[in-house]
Amino acid sequence: MLLVAGKLVGAGMATVGLAGAGVGIGTIFGCLIIGTSRNPRRGKDLFRIAMLGFAFTEAIALFALMMAFLILFG
């Protein structure tokens, strides 16, 4: 019983990284909109950089989700 409770608590704590990734993705695209509105000619370059940042941030979210699943089902 205690082991199951510990697994559930640990998996819940591991999913906190998903909230941080959501905040990071929102910040990335918010800054993309601000940067594109200030300098529309650089929009394509800013979009490429934003996609790179999105990929890195999403990778962190996937690692956190993977850890939660490993805790629950491992």
Buried (B, 14 or more C-beta within 10 A) or exposed (E): EEEEEEBEEBBEEBBEBBEEBEEBBEEBBEBBEEBBEEEEEEEEEBBEBBEEBBEEBEEBBEEBBEBBEEBBEE
